[in-house]
């Protein structure tokens, strides 16, 4: 299965997100070991992008929702249970525990 965003094939999950958002993730998440000056410059750039694109938070939410929907089983390690009574539970028979 190929993930195509804006006419380009994303080679990884990170690239898919970056193509969908139109910005690199490092801009929003930062880099380990960045200096205060680098952080301030990154935050200024992020503020400029948000000011120029007021719909950006909605786009981010949409991308996140689509990713969760597409990958929910892997993200939440969902296992379907068989119908009937839950596994590992015995029916109540009354009485007092010894």
C-alpha positions, -999 to +999 in steps of 0.1 A: +000+000+000+013+034-009+007+066+010+002+094-015+000+130-004-002+160-027+008+138-056+040+125-039+046+090-024+056+091+012+084+067+020+078+068+058+053+079+084+073+110+092+074+119+055+037+113+052+030+137+081+054+163+068+038+162+033+003+164+048+012+193+070+036+211+046+062+216+073+089+195+089+080+179+122+112+192+138+098+227+135+070+218+159+087+192+181+122+207+183+155+189+182+173+173+211+201+195+223+190+227+206+203+259+221+180+286+235+187+307+204+178+279+180+146+272+200+136+309+199+142+310+161+122+278+157+093+292+178+094+325+158+091+305+125+063+284+139+044+316+151+048+331+116+034+299+100+004+299+123-002+336+117-001+331+079-022+299+080-051+302+104-065+269+093-033+250+102-045+237+136-075+222+118-053+206+092-031+191+120-062+177+137-074+162+105-041+145+098-040+132+133-075+118+131-068+102+097-036+086+111-054+073+142-083+059+121-059+042+096-036+027+123-059+023+154-052-015+158-014-009+159-016+022+180-038+008+206-029-029+203-065-038+199-075-074+201-110-085+192-126-108+217-149-137+206-186-133+212-200-149+243-188-146+279-155-130+286-125-153+287-112-163+321-144-156+340-166-182+355-203-179+359-215-169+394-228-200+412-238-183+445-225-193+479-198-181+502-161-183+495-142-206+518 
